Amino acid sequence: MRVKLGYPDKIVEISGKMVYLFKERLYSAPLEEIINYYLRGEGLLAPPLKSVAPDVVRVLMDSDDANSHVGTWSRADQGVST
């Protein structure tokens, strides 16, 4: 899956299992880390990536292709085995 999100001051690209953010410099993180940060509020992410985590997860929830990734992490967070 490849998705680009445009903002006035930055561009976010979800490509496979990585998230890239271009804002004067390149930031990147595994998609799994972005989802973990969104669900638990903890993780080692650069502040610009933290700020777009809700948008990244929202795009994933709207996508049939990636919906399973968020659903799996959500169930794991609740202790449900998949």
mmCIF file of the N, C-alpha and C atoms, coordinates in Angstrom:
data_MODEL
# 
_entry.id   MODEL 
# 
loop_
_atom_site.group_PDB 
_atom_site.id 
_atom_site.type_symbol 
_atom_site.label_atom_id 
_atom_site.label_alt_id 
_atom_site.label_comp_id 
_atom_site.label_asym_id 
_atom_site.label_entity_id 
_atom_site.label_seq_id 
_atom_site.pdbx_PDB_ins_code 
_atom_site.Cartn_x 
_atom_site.Cartn_y 
_atom_site.Cartn_z 
_atom_site.occupancy 
_atom_site.B_iso_or_equiv 
_atom_site.pdbx_formal_charge 
_atom_site.auth_seq_id 
_atom_site.auth_comp_id 
_atom_site.auth_asym_id 
_atom_site.auth_atom_id 
_atom_site.pdbx_PDB_model_num 
ATOM 1   N N  . MET A 1 1  ? 0.845   -1.175  0.000  1.00 0.00 ? 1  MET A N  1 
ATOM 2   C CA . MET A 1 1  ? 0.000   0.000   0.000  1.00 0.00 ? 1  MET A CA 1 
ATOM 3   C C  . MET A 1 1  ? 0.891   1.240   0.000  1.00 0.00 ? 1  MET A C  1 
ATOM 4   N N  . ARG A 1 2  ? 0.496   2.217   -0.777 1.00 0.00 ? 2  ARG A N  1 
ATOM 5   C CA . ARG A 1 2  ? 1.224   3.475   -0.822 1.00 0.00 ? 2  ARG A CA 1 
ATOM 6   C C  . ARG A 1 2  ? 0.207   4.612   -0.796 1.00 0.00 ? 2  ARG A C  1 
ATOM 7   N N  . VAL A 1 3  ? 0.338   5.476   0.215  1.00 0.00 ? 3  VAL A N  1 
ATOM 8   C CA . VAL A 1 3  ? -0.580  6.601   0.391  1.00 0.00 ? 3  VAL A CA 1 
ATOM 9   C C  . VAL A 1 3  ? 0.241   7.834   0.705  1.00 0.00 ? 3  VAL A C  1 
ATOM 10  N N  . LYS A 1 4  ? -0.140  8.964   0.142  1.00 0.00 ? 4  LYS A N  1 
ATOM 11  C CA . LYS A 1 4  ? 0.506   10.237  0.457  1.00 0.00 ? 4  LYS A CA 1 
ATOM 12  C C  . LYS A 1 4  ? -0.529  11.172  1.073  1.00 0.00 ? 4  LYS A C  1 
ATOM 13  N N  . LEU A 1 5  ? -0.119  11.837  2.148  1.00 0.00 ? 5  LEU A N  1 
ATOM 14  C CA . LEU A 1 5  ? -0.963  12.833  2.812  1.00 0.00 ? 5  LEU A CA 1 
ATOM 15  C C  . LEU A 1 5  ? -0.284  14.186  2.661  1.00 0.00 ? 5  LEU A C  1 
ATOM 16  N N  . GLY A 1 6  ? -1.015  15.175  2.198  1.00 0.00 ? 6  GLY A N  1 
ATOM 17  C CA . GLY A 1 6  ? -0.445  16.500  2.010  1.00 0.00 ? 6  GLY A CA 1 
ATOM 18  C C  . GLY A 1 6  ? -0.913  17.471  3.074  1.00 0.00 ? 6  GLY A C  1 
ATOM 19  N N  . TYR A 1 7  ? 0.007   18.222  3.588  1.00 0.00 ? 7  TYR A N  1 
ATOM 20  C CA . TYR A 1 7  ? -0.250  19.279  4.568  1.00 0.00 ? 7  TYR A CA 1 
ATOM 21  C C  . TYR A 1 7  ? 0.370   20.563  4.016  1.00 0.00 ? 7  TYR A C  1 
ATOM 22  N N  . PRO A 1 8  ? 0.001   21.714  4.537  1.00 0.00 ? 8  PRO A N  1 
ATOM 23  C CA . PRO A 1 8  ? 0.611   22.959  4.044  1.00 0.00 ? 8  PRO A CA 1 
ATOM 24  C C  . PRO A 1 8  ? 2.131   23.005  4.221  1.00 0.00 ? 8  PRO A C  1 
ATOM 25  N N  . ASP A 1 9  ? 2.646   22.371  5.268  1.00 0.00 ? 9  ASP A N  1 
ATOM 26  C CA . ASP A 1 9  ? 4.076   22.479  5.577  1.00 0.00 ? 9  ASP A CA 1 
ATOM 27  C C  . ASP A 1 9  ? 4.836   21.156  5.544  1.00 0.00 ? 9  ASP A C  1 
ATOM 28  N N  . LYS A 1 10 ? 4.174   20.060  5.173  1.00 0.00 ? 10 LYS A N  1 
ATOM 29  C CA . LYS A 1 10 ? 4.840   18.757  5.166  1.00 0.00 ? 10 LYS A CA 1 
ATOM 30  C C  . LYS A 1 10 ? 4.089   17.778  4.275  1.00 0.00 ? 10 LYS A C  1 
ATOM 31  N N  . ILE A 1 11 ? 4.766   16.687  3.943  1.00 0.00 ? 11 ILE A N  1 
ATOM 32  C CA . ILE A 1 11 ? 4.174   15.590  3.180  1.00 0.00 ? 11 ILE A CA 1 
ATOM 33  C C  . ILE A 1 11 ? 4.454   14.301  3.947  1.00 0.00 ? 11 ILE A C  1 
ATOM 34  N N  . VAL A 1 12 ? 3.439   13.476  4.073  1.00 0.00 ? 12 VAL A N  1 
ATOM 35  C CA . VAL A 1 12 ? 3.575   12.182  4.744  1.00 0.00 ? 12 VAL A CA 1 
ATOM 36  C C  . VAL A 1 12 ? 3.289   11.101  3.716  1.00 0.00 ? 12 VAL A C  1 
ATOM 37  N N  . GLU A 1 13 ? 4.153   10.094  3.690  1.00 0.00 ? 13 GLU A N  1 
ATOM 38  C CA . GLU A 1 13 ? 3.952   8.969   2.785  1.00 0.00 ? 13 GLU A CA 1 
ATOM 39  C C  . GLU A 1 13 ? 3.977   7.676   3.585  1.00 0.00 ? 13 GLU A C  1 
ATOM 40  N N  . ILE A 1 14 ? 2.945   6.861   3.388  1.00 0.00 ? 14 ILE A N  1 
ATOM 41  C CA . ILE A 1 14 ? 2.889   5.518   3.956  1.00 0.00 ? 14 ILE A CA 1 
ATOM 42  C C  . ILE A 1 14 ? 3.227   4.584   2.812  1.00 0.00 ? 14 ILE A C  1 
ATOM 43  N N  . SER A 1 15 ? 4.328   3.888   2.939  1.00 0.00 ? 15 SER A N  1 
ATOM 44  C CA . SER A 1 15 ? 4.793   3.012   1.870  1.00 0.00 ? 15 SER A CA 1 
ATOM 45  C C  . SER A 1 15 ? 5.141   1.654   2.468  1.00 0.00 ? 15 SER A C  1 
ATOM 46  N N  . GLY A 1 16 ? 4.281   0.683   2.204  1.00 0.00 ? 16 GLY A N  1 
ATOM 47  C CA . GLY A 1 16 ? 4.512   -0.641  2.780  1.00 0.00 ? 16 GLY A CA 1 
ATOM 48  C C  . GLY A 1 16 ? 4.392   -0.585  4.290  1.00 0.00 ? 16 GLY A C  1 
ATOM 49  N N  . LYS A 1 17 ? 5.450   -0.945  4.970  1.00 0.00 ? 17 LYS A N  1 
ATOM 50  C CA . LYS A 1 17 ? 5.444   -0.968  6.433  1.00 0.00 ? 17 LYS A CA 1 
ATOM 51  C C  . LYS A 1 17 ? 6.229   0.190   7.032  1.00 0.00 ? 17 LYS A C  1 
ATOM 52  N N  . MET A 1 18 ? 6.445   1.256   6.239  1.00 0.00 ? 18 MET A N  1 
ATOM 53  C CA . MET A 1 18 ? 7.185   2.429   6.707  1.00 0.00 ? 18 MET A CA 1 
ATOM 54  C C  . MET A 1 18 ? 6.356   3.690   6.504  1.00 0.00 ? 18 MET A C  1 
ATOM 55  N N  . VAL A 1 19 ? 6.608   4.675   7.364  1.00 0.00 ? 19 VAL A N  1 
ATOM 56  C CA . VAL A 1 19 ? 5.992   5.991   7.245  1.00 0.00 ? 19 VAL A CA 1 
ATOM 57  C C  . VAL A 1 19 ? 7.128   7.004   7.106  1.00 0.00 ? 19 VAL A C  1 
ATOM 58  N N  . TYR A 1 20 ? 7.031   7.850   6.086  1.00 0.00 ? 20 TYR A N  1 
ATOM 59  C CA . TYR A 1 20 ? 8.027   8.881   5.830  1.00 0.00 ? 20 TYR A CA 1 
ATOM 60  C C  . TYR A 1 20 ? 7.361   10.241  5.939  1.00 0.00 ? 20 TYR A C  1 
ATOM 61  N N  . LEU A 1 21 ? 8.043   11.170  6.588  1.00 0.00 ? 21 LEU A N  1 
ATOM 62  C CA . LEU A 1 21 ? 7.541   12.528  6.717  1.00 0.00 ? 21 LEU A CA 1 
ATOM 63  C C  . LEU A 1 21 ? 8.631   13.464  6.209  1.00 0.00 ? 21 LEU A C  1 
ATOM 64  N N  . PHE A 1 22 ? 8.269   14.329  5.256  1.00 0.00 ? 22 PHE A N  1 
ATOM 65  C CA . PHE A 1 22 ? 9.192   15.309  4.698  1.00 0.00 ? 22 PHE A CA 1 
ATOM 66  C C  . PHE A 1 22 ? 8.790   16.691  5.193  1.00 0.00 ? 22 PHE A C  1 
ATOM 67  N N  . LYS A 1 23 ? 9.605   17.264  6.069  1.00 0.00 ? 23 LYS A N  1 
ATOM 68  C CA . LYS A 1 23 ? 9.371   18.610  6.576  1.00 0.00 ? 23 LYS A CA 1 
ATOM 69  C C  . LYS A 1 23 ? 10.752  19.225  6.837  1.00 0.00 ? 23 LYS A C  1 
ATOM 70  N N  . GLU A 1 24 ? 11.282  19.887  5.829  1.00 0.00 ? 24 GLU A N  1 
ATOM 71  C CA . GLU A 1 24 ? 12.625  20.447  5.844  1.00 0.00 ? 24 GLU A CA 1 
ATOM 72  C C  . GLU A 1 24 ? 13.703  19.371  5.935  1.00 0.00 ? 24 GLU A C  1 
ATOM 73  N N  . ARG A 1 25 ? 13.375  18.226  6.441  1.00 0.00 ? 25 ARG A N  1 
ATOM 74  C CA . ARG A 1 25 ? 14.250  17.058  6.468  1.00 0.00 ? 25 ARG A CA 1 
ATOM 75  C C  . ARG A 1 25 ? 13.380  15.808  6.475  1.00 0.00 ? 25 ARG A C  1 
ATOM 76  N N  . LEU A 1 26 ? 13.993  14.668  6.330  1.00 0.00 ? 26 LEU A N  1 
ATOM 77  C CA . LEU A 1 26 ? 13.259  13.412  6.253  1.00 0.00 ? 26 LEU A CA 1 
ATOM 78  C C  . LEU A 1 26 ? 13.196  12.738  7.621  1.00 0.00 ? 26 LEU A C  1 
ATOM 79  N N  . TYR A 1 27 ? 12.002  12.369  8.020  1.00 0.00 ? 27 TYR A N  1 
ATOM 80  C CA . TYR A 1 27 ? 11.791  11.564  9.222  1.00 0.00 ? 27 TYR A CA 1 
ATOM 81  C C  . TYR A 1 27 ? 11.158  10.255  8.757  1.00 0.00 ? 27 TYR A C  1 
ATOM 82  N N  . SER A 1 28 ? 11.484  9.156   9.420  1.00 0.00 ? 28 SER A N  1 
ATOM 83  C CA . SER A 1 28 ? 10.855  7.888   9.057  1.00 0.00 ? 28 SER A CA 1 
ATOM 84  C C  . SER A 1 28 ? 10.715  7.021   10.302 1.00 0.00 ? 28 SER A C  1 
ATOM 85  N N  . ALA A 1 29 ? 9.742   6.130   10.232 1.00 0.00 ? 29 ALA A N  1 
ATOM 86  C CA . ALA A 1 29 ? 9.507   5.184   11.323 1.00 0.00 ? 29 ALA A CA 1 
ATOM 87  C C  . ALA A 1 29 ? 8.709   4.018   10.770 1.00 0.00 ? 29 ALA A C  1 
ATOM 88  N N  . PRO A 1 30 ? 8.878   2.850   11.383 1.00 0.00 ? 30 PRO A N  1 
ATOM 89  C CA . PRO A 1 30 ? 8.033   1.718   10.978 1.00 0.00 ? 30 PRO A CA 1 
ATOM 90  C C  . PRO A 1 30 ? 6.564   2.024   11.277 1.00 0.00 ? 30 PRO A C  1 
ATOM 91  N N  . LEU A 1 31 ? 5.697   1.584   10.413 1.00 0.00 ? 31 LEU A N  1 
ATOM 92  C CA . LEU A 1 31 ? 4.261   1.772   10.599 1.00 0.00 ? 31 LEU A CA 1 
ATOM 93  C C  . LEU A 1 31 ? 3.817   1.213   11.949 1.00 0.00 ? 31 LEU A C  1 
ATOM 94  N N  . GLU A 1 32 ? 4.390   0.110   12.335 1.00 0.00 ? 32 GLU A N  1 
ATOM 95  C CA . GLU A 1 32 ? 4.075   -0.525  13.615 1.00 0.00 ? 32 GLU A CA 1 
ATOM 96  C C  . GLU A 1 32 ? 4.318   0.431   14.791 1.00 0.00 ? 32 GLU A C  1 
ATOM 97  N N  . GLU A 1 33 ? 5.405   1.222   14.724 1.00 0.00 ? 33 GLU A N  1 
ATOM 98  C CA . GLU A 1 33 ? 5.699   2.181   15.798 1.00 0.00 ? 33 GLU A CA 1 
ATOM 99  C C  . GLU A 1 33 ? 4.687   3.315   15.835 1.00 0.00 ? 33 GLU A C  1 
ATOM 100 N N  . ILE A 1 34 ? 4.253   3.759   14.664 1.00 0.00 ? 34 ILE A N  1 
ATOM 101 C CA . ILE A 1 34 ? 3.237   4.822   14.595 1.00 0.00 ? 34 ILE A CA 1 
ATOM 102 C C  . ILE A 1 34 ? 1.934   4.329   15.223 1.00 0.00 ? 34 ILE A C  1 
ATOM 103 N N  . ILE A 1 35 ? 1.548   3.108   14.898 1.00 0.00 ? 35 ILE A N  1 
ATOM 104 C CA . ILE A 1 35 ? 0.318   2.532   15.451 1.00 0.00 ? 35 ILE A CA 1 
ATOM 105 C C  . ILE A 1 35 ? 0.446   2.356   16.961 1.00 0.00 ? 35 ILE A C  1 
ATOM 106 N N  . ASN A 1 36 ? 1.588   1.852   17.423 1.00 0.00 ? 36 ASN A N  1 
ATOM 107 C CA . ASN A 1 36 ? 1.804   1.698   18.866 1.00 0.00 ? 36 ASN A CA 1 
ATOM 108 C C  . ASN A 1 36 ? 1.720   3.035   19.581 1.00 0.00 ? 36 ASN A C  1 
ATOM 109 N N  . TYR A 1 37 ? 2.311   4.070   18.992 1.00 0.00 ? 37 TYR A N  1 
ATOM 110 C CA . TYR A 1 37 ? 2.246   5.388   19.617 1.00 0.00 ? 37 TYR A CA 1 
ATOM 111 C C  . TYR A 1 37 ? 0.803   5.869   19.699 1.00 0.00 ? 37 TYR A C  1 
ATOM 112 N N  . TYR A 1 38 ? 0.054   5.669   18.628 1.00 0.00 ? 38 TYR A N  1 
ATOM 113 C CA . TYR A 1 38 ? -1.339  6.094   18.615 1.00 0.00 ? 38 TYR A CA 1 
ATOM 114 C C  . TYR A 1 38 ? -2.159  5.358   19.672 1.00 0.00 ? 38 TYR A C  1 
ATOM 115 N N  . LEU A 1 39 ? -1.957  4.056   19.802 1.00 0.00 ? 39 LEU A N  1 
ATOM 116 C CA . LEU A 1 39 ? -2.749  3.250   20.733 1.00 0.00 ? 39 LEU A CA 1 
ATOM 117 C C  . LEU A 1 39 ? -2.343  3.443   22.188 1.00 0.00 ? 39 LEU A C  1 
ATOM 118 N N  . ARG A 1 40 ? -1.053  3.567   22.440 1.00 0.00 ? 40 ARG A N  1 
ATOM 119 C CA . ARG A 1 40 ? -0.559  3.587   23.823 1.00 0.00 ? 40 ARG A CA 1 
ATOM 120 C C  . ARG A 1 40 ? -0.005  4.933   24.275 1.00 0.00 ? 40 ARG A C  1 
ATOM 121 N N  . GLY A 1 41 ? 0.275   5.823   23.318 1.00 0.00 ? 41 GLY A N  1 
ATOM 122 C CA . GLY A 1 41 ? 0.822   7.132   23.677 1.00 0.00 ? 41 GLY A CA 1 
ATOM 123 C C  . GLY A 1 41 ? 2.264   7.096   24.109 1.00 0.00 ? 41 GLY A C  1 
ATOM 124 N N  . GLU A 1 42 ? 2.963   6.039   23.766 1.00 0.00 ? 42 GLU A N  1 
ATOM 125 C CA . GLU A 1 42 ? 4.370   5.948   24.140 1.00 0.00 ? 42 GLU A CA 1 
ATOM 126 C C  . GLU A 1 42 ? 5.169   5.410   22.966 1.00 0.00 ? 42 GLU A C  1 
ATOM 127 N N  . GLY A 1 43 ? 6.427   5.756   22.950 1.00 0.00 ? 43 GLY A N  1 
ATOM 128 C CA . GLY A 1 43 ? 7.293   5.291   21.880 1.00 0.00 ? 43 GLY A CA 1 
ATOM 129 C C  . GLY A 1 43 ? 8.348   6.332   21.563 1.00 0.00 ? 43 GLY A C  1 
ATOM 130 N N  . LEU A 1 44 ? 9.364   5.899   20.863 1.00 0.00 ? 44 LEU A N  1 
ATOM 131 C CA . LEU A 1 44 ? 10.453  6.787   20.485 1.00 0.00 ? 44 LEU A CA 1 
ATOM 132 C C  . LEU A 1 44 ? 10.247  7.273   19.059 1.00 0.00 ? 44 LEU A C  1 
ATOM 133 N N  . LEU A 1 45 ? 9.446   8.297   18.933 1.00 0.00 ? 45 LEU A N  1 
ATOM 134 C CA . LEU A 1 45 ? 9.180   8.904   17.633 1.00 0.00 ? 45 LEU A CA 1 
ATOM 135 C C  . LEU A 1 45 ? 9.565   10.370  17.678 1.00 0.00 ? 45 LEU A C  1 
ATOM 136 N N  . ALA A 1 46 ? 10.011  10.878  16.540 1.00 0.00 ? 46 ALA A N  1 
ATOM 137 C CA . ALA A 1 46 ? 10.277  12.312  16.429 1.00 0.00 ? 46 ALA A CA 1 
ATOM 138 C C  . ALA A 1 46 ? 8.954   13.067  16.574 1.00 0.00 ? 46 ALA A C  1 
ATOM 139 N N  . PRO A 1 47 ? 8.968   14.245  17.202 1.00 0.00 ? 47 PRO A N  1 
ATOM 140 C CA . PRO A 1 47 ? 7.730   15.013  17.382 1.00 0.00 ? 47 PRO A CA 1 
ATOM 141 C C  . PRO A 1 47 ? 6.910   15.210  16.103 1.00 0.00 ? 47 PRO A C  1 
ATOM 142 N N  . PRO A 1 48 ? 7.540   15.465  14.934 1.00 0.00 ? 48 PRO A N  1 
ATOM 143 C CA . PRO A 1 48 ? 6.698   15.601  13.735 1.00 0.00 ? 48 PRO A CA 1 
ATOM 144 C C  . PRO A 1 48 ? 5.923   14.322  13.407 1.00 0.00 ? 48 PRO A C  1 
ATOM 145 N N  . LEU A 1 49 ? 6.511   13.164  13.665 1.00 0.00 ? 49 LEU A N  1 
ATOM 146 C CA . LEU A 1 49 ? 5.803   11.901  13.411 1.00 0.00 ? 49 LEU A CA 1 
ATOM 147 C C  . LEU A 1 49 ? 4.688   11.694  14.429 1.00 0.00 ? 49 LEU A C  1 
ATOM 148 N N  . LYS A 1 50 ? 4.912   12.096  15.663 1.00 0.00 ? 50 LYS A N  1 
ATOM 149 C CA . LYS A 1 50 ? 3.858   11.982  16.678 1.00 0.00 ? 50 LYS A CA 1 
ATOM 150 C C  . LYS A 1 50 ? 2.637   12.809  16.286 1.00 0.00 ? 50 LYS A C  1 
ATOM 151 N N  . SER A 1 51 ? 2.882   13.961  15.686 1.00 0.00 ? 51 SER A N  1 
ATOM 152 C CA . SER A 1 51 ? 1.772   14.853  15.346 1.00 0.00 ? 51 SER A CA 1 
ATOM 153 C C  . SER A 1 51 ? 0.890   14.304  14.227 1.00 0.00 ? 51 SER A C  1 
ATOM 154 N N  . VAL A 1 52 ? 1.422   13.424  13.378 1.00 0.00 ? 52 VAL A N  1 
ATOM 155 C CA . VAL A 1 52 ? 0.622   12.885  12.277 1.00 0.00 ? 52 VAL A CA 1 
ATOM 156 C C  . VAL A 1 52 ? 0.101   11.476  12.551 1.00 0.00 ? 52 VAL A C  1 
ATOM 157 N N  . ALA A 1 53 ? 0.442   10.903  13.689 1.00 0.00 ? 53 ALA A N  1 
ATOM 158 C CA . ALA A 1 53 ? 0.008   9.534   14.008 1.00 0.00 ? 53 ALA A CA 1 
ATOM 159 C C  . ALA A 1 53 ? -1.510  9.358   13.904 1.00 0.00 ? 53 ALA A C  1 
ATOM 160 N N  . PRO A 1 54 ? -2.324  10.263  14.431 1.00 0.00 ? 54 PRO A N  1 
ATOM 161 C CA . PRO A 1 54 ? -3.781  10.074  14.294 1.00 0.00 ? 54 PRO A CA 1 
ATOM 162 C C  . PRO A 1 54 ? -4.246  10.053  12.837 1.00 0.00 ? 54 PRO A C  1 
ATOM 163 N N  . ASP A 1 55 ? -3.647  10.884  11.992 1.00 0.00 ? 55 ASP A N  1 
ATOM 164 C CA . ASP A 1 55 ? -4.031  10.908  10.583 1.00 0.00 ? 55 ASP A CA 1 
ATOM 165 C C  . ASP A 1 55 ? -3.621  9.623   9.877  1.00 0.00 ? 55 ASP A C  1 
ATOM 166 N N  . VAL A 1 56 ? -2.438  9.118   10.202 1.00 0.00 ? 56 VAL A N  1 
ATOM 167 C CA . VAL A 1 56 ? -1.966  7.869   9.594  1.00 0.00 ? 56 VAL A CA 1 
ATOM 168 C C  . VAL A 1 56 ? -2.913  6.731   9.962  1.00 0.00 ? 56 VAL A C  1 
ATOM 169 N N  . VAL A 1 57 ? -3.276  6.628   11.228 1.00 0.00 ? 57 VAL A N  1 
ATOM 170 C CA . VAL A 1 57 ? -4.172  5.556   11.665 1.00 0.00 ? 57 VAL A CA 1 
ATOM 171 C C  . VAL A 1 57 ? -5.557  5.735   11.040 1.00 0.00 ? 57 VAL A C  1 
ATOM 172 N N  . ARG A 1 58 ? -6.018  6.963   10.921 1.00 0.00 ? 58 ARG A N  1 
ATOM 173 C CA . ARG A 1 58 ? -7.327  7.220   10.299 1.00 0.00 ? 58 ARG A CA 1 
ATOM 174 C C  . ARG A 1 58 ? -7.332  6.741   8.847  1.00 0.00 ? 58 ARG A C  1 
ATOM 175 N N  . VAL A 1 59 ? -6.255  6.994   8.130  1.00 0.00 ? 59 VAL A N  1 
ATOM 176 C CA . VAL A 1 59 ? -6.152  6.526   6.745  1.00 0.00 ? 59 VAL A CA 1 
ATOM 177 C C  . VAL A 1 59 ? -6.160  5.004   6.713  1.00 0.00 ? 59 VAL A C  1 
ATOM 178 N N  . LEU A 1 60 ? -5.454  4.378   7.640  1.00 0.00 ? 60 LEU A N  1 
ATOM 179 C CA . LEU A 1 60 ? -5.412  2.921   7.682  1.00 0.00 ? 60 LEU A CA 1 
ATOM 180 C C  . LEU A 1 60 ? -6.786  2.331   7.992  1.00 0.00 ? 60 LEU A C  1 
ATOM 181 N N  . MET A 1 61 ? -7.519  2.967   8.876  1.00 0.00 ? 61 MET A N  1 
ATOM 182 C CA . MET A 1 61 ? -8.851  2.482   9.222  1.00 0.00 ? 61 MET A CA 1 
ATOM 183 C C  . MET A 1 61 ? -9.792  2.571   8.023  1.00 0.00 ? 61 MET A C  1 
ATOM 184 N N  . ASP A 1 62 ? -9.591  3.570   7.159  1.00 0.00 ? 62 ASP A N  1 
ATOM 185 C CA . ASP A 1 62 ? -10.435 3.741   5.979  1.00 0.00 ? 62 ASP A CA 1 
ATOM 186 C C  . ASP A 1 62 ? -10.040 2.825   4.835  1.00 0.00 ? 62 ASP A C  1 
ATOM 187 N N  . SER A 1 63 ? -8.858  2.215   4.935  1.00 0.00 ? 63 SER A N  1 
ATOM 188 C CA . SER A 1 63 ? -8.348  1.364   3.868  1.00 0.00 ? 63 SER A CA 1 
ATOM 189 C C  . SER A 1 63 ? -8.584  -0.105  4.196  1.00 0.00 ? 63 SER A C  1 
ATOM 190 N N  . ASP A 1 64 ? -9.197  -0.836  3.271  1.00 0.00 ? 64 ASP A N  1 
ATOM 191 C CA . ASP A 1 64 ? -9.407  -2.271  3.475  1.00 0.00 ? 64 ASP A CA 1 
ATOM 192 C C  . ASP A 1 64 ? -8.084  -3.010  3.553  1.00 0.00 ? 64 ASP A C  1 
ATOM 193 N N  . ASP A 1 65 ? -7.083  -2.563  2.795  1.00 0.00 ? 65 ASP A N  1 
ATOM 194 C CA . ASP A 1 65 ? -5.785  -3.230  2.746  1.00 0.00 ? 65 ASP A CA 1 
ATOM 195 C C  . ASP A 1 65 ? -5.078  -3.197  4.097  1.00 0.00 ? 65 ASP A C  1 
ATOM 196 N N  . ALA A 1 66 ? -5.132  -2.073  4.775  1.00 0.00 ? 66 ALA A N  1 
ATOM 197 C CA . ALA A 1 66 ? -4.378  -1.931  6.016  1.00 0.00 ? 66 ALA A CA 1 
ATOM 198 C C  . ALA A 1 66 ? -5.246  -2.068  7.259  1.00 0.00 ? 66 ALA A C  1 
ATOM 199 N N  . ASN A 1 67 ? -6.529  -2.208  7.103  1.00 0.00 ? 67 ASN A N  1 
ATOM 200 C CA . ASN A 1 67 ? -7.422  -2.310  8.254  1.00 0.00 ? 67 ASN A CA 1 
ATOM 201 C C  . ASN A 1 67 ? -7.021  -3.460  9.164  1.00 0.00 ? 67 ASN A C  1 
ATOM 202 N N  . SER A 1 68 ? -6.510  -4.524  8.614  1.00 0.00 ? 68 SER A N  1 
ATOM 203 C CA . SER A 1 68 ? -6.106  -5.666  9.425  1.00 0.00 ? 68 SER A CA 1 
ATOM 204 C C  . SER A 1 68 ? -4.946  -5.318  10.341 1.00 0.00 ? 68 SER A C  1 
ATOM 205 N N  . HIS A 1 69 ? -4.034  -4.416  9.918  1.00 0.00 ? 69 HIS A N  1 
ATOM 206 C CA . HIS A 1 69 ? -2.906  -4.036  10.765 1.00 0.00 ? 69 HIS A CA 1 
ATOM 207 C C  . HIS A 1 69 ? -3.391  -3.339  12.030 1.00 0.00 ? 69 HIS A C  1 
ATOM 208 N N  . VAL A 1 70 ? -4.265  -2.363  11.868 1.00 0.00 ? 70 VAL A N  1 
ATOM 209 C CA . VAL A 1 70 ? -4.765  -1.618  13.021 1.00 0.00 ? 70 VAL A CA 1 
ATOM 210 C C  . VAL A 1 70 ? -5.632  -2.515  13.887 1.00 0.00 ? 70 VAL A C  1 
ATOM 211 N N  . GLY A 1 71 ? -6.466  -3.337  13.268 1.00 0.00 ? 71 GLY A N  1 
ATOM 212 C CA . GLY A 1 71 ? -7.319  -4.238  14.027 1.00 0.00 ? 71 GLY A CA 1 
ATOM 213 C C  . GLY A 1 71 ? -6.520  -5.211  14.858 1.00 0.00 ? 71 GLY A C  1 
ATOM 214 N N  . THR A 1 72 ? -5.448  -5.737  14.296 1.00 0.00 ? 72 THR A N  1 
ATOM 215 C CA . THR A 1 72 ? -4.598  -6.675  15.031 1.00 0.00 ? 72 THR A CA 1 
ATOM 216 C C  . THR A 1 72 ? -3.962  -5.998  16.225 1.00 0.00 ? 72 THR A C  1 
ATOM 217 N N  . TRP A 1 73 ? -3.428  -4.792  16.030 1.00 0.00 ? 73 TRP A N  1 
ATOM 218 C CA . TRP A 1 73 ? -2.791  -4.091  17.153 1.00 0.00 ? 73 TRP A CA 1 
ATOM 219 C C  . TRP A 1 73 ? -3.815  -3.699  18.198 1.00 0.00 ? 73 TRP A C  1 
ATOM 220 N N  . SER A 1 74 ? -4.993  -3.319  17.760 1.00 0.00 ? 74 SER A N  1 
ATOM 221 C CA . SER A 1 74 ? -6.035  -2.933  18.708 1.00 0.00 ? 74 SER A CA 1 
ATOM 222 C C  . SER A 1 74 ? -6.435  -4.124  19.560 1.00 0.00 ? 74 SER A C  1 
ATOM 223 N N  . ARG A 1 75 ? -6.602  -5.298  18.937 1.00 0.00 ? 75 ARG A N  1 
ATOM 224 C CA . ARG A 1 75 ? -6.962  -6.487  19.710 1.00 0.00 ? 75 ARG A CA 1 
ATOM 225 C C  . ARG A 1 75 ? -5.828  -6.915  20.626 1.00 0.00 ? 75 ARG A C  1 
ATOM 226 N N  . ALA A 1 76 ? -4.593  -6.771  20.171 1.00 0.00 ? 76 ALA A N  1 
ATOM 227 C CA . ALA A 1 76 ? -3.453  -7.130  21.008 1.00 0.00 ? 76 ALA A CA 1 
ATOM 228 C C  . ALA A 1 76 ? -3.380  -6.217  22.214 1.00 0.00 ? 76 ALA A C  1 
ATOM 229 N N  . ASP A 1 77 ? -3.710  -4.940  22.012 1.00 0.00 ? 77 ASP A N  1 
ATOM 230 C CA . ASP A 1 77 ? -3.710  -3.983  23.101 1.00 0.00 ? 77 ASP A CA 1 
ATOM 231 C C  . ASP A 1 77 ? -4.746  -4.357  24.155 1.00 0.00 ? 77 ASP A C  1 
ATOM 232 N N  . GLN A 1 78 ? -5.838  -4.987  23.717 1.00 0.00 ? 78 GLN A N  1 
ATOM 233 C CA . GLN A 1 78 ? -6.904  -5.374  24.637 1.00 0.00 ? 78 GLN A CA 1 
ATOM 234 C C  . GLN A 1 78 ? -6.704  -6.786  25.189 1.00 0.00 ? 78 GLN A C  1 
ATOM 235 N N  . GLY A 1 79 ? -5.633  -7.458  24.772 1.00 0.00 ? 79 GLY A N  1 
ATOM 236 C CA . GLY A 1 79 ? -5.338  -8.778  25.283 1.00 0.00 ? 79 GLY A CA 1 
ATOM 237 C C  . GLY A 1 79 ? -6.090  -9.886  24.592 1.00 0.00 ? 79 GLY A C  1 
ATOM 238 N N  . VAL A 1 80 ? -6.671  -9.617  23.435 1.00 0.00 ? 80 VAL A N  1 
ATOM 239 C CA . VAL A 1 80 ? -7.404  -10.630 22.692 1.00 0.00 ? 80 VAL A CA 1 
ATOM 240 C C  . VAL A 1 80 ? -6.461  -11.295 21.723 1.00 0.00 ? 80 VAL A C  1 
ATOM 241 N N  . SER A 1 81 ? -6.443  -12.584 21.694 1.00 0.00 ? 81 SER A N  1 
ATOM 242 C CA . SER A 1 81 ? -5.558  -13.308 20.774 1.00 0.00 ? 81 SER A CA 1 
ATOM 243 C C  . SER A 1 81 ? -6.174  -13.359 19.394 1.00 0.00 ? 81 SER A C  1 
ATOM 244 N N  . THR A 1 82 ? -5.312  -13.218 18.353 1.00 0.00 ? 82 THR A N  1 
ATOM 245 C CA . THR A 1 82 ? -5.820  -13.254 16.981 1.00 0.00 ? 82 THR A CA 1 
ATOM 246 C C  . THR A 1 82 ? -5.344  -14.483 16.277 1.00 0.00 ? 82 THR A C  1 
# 
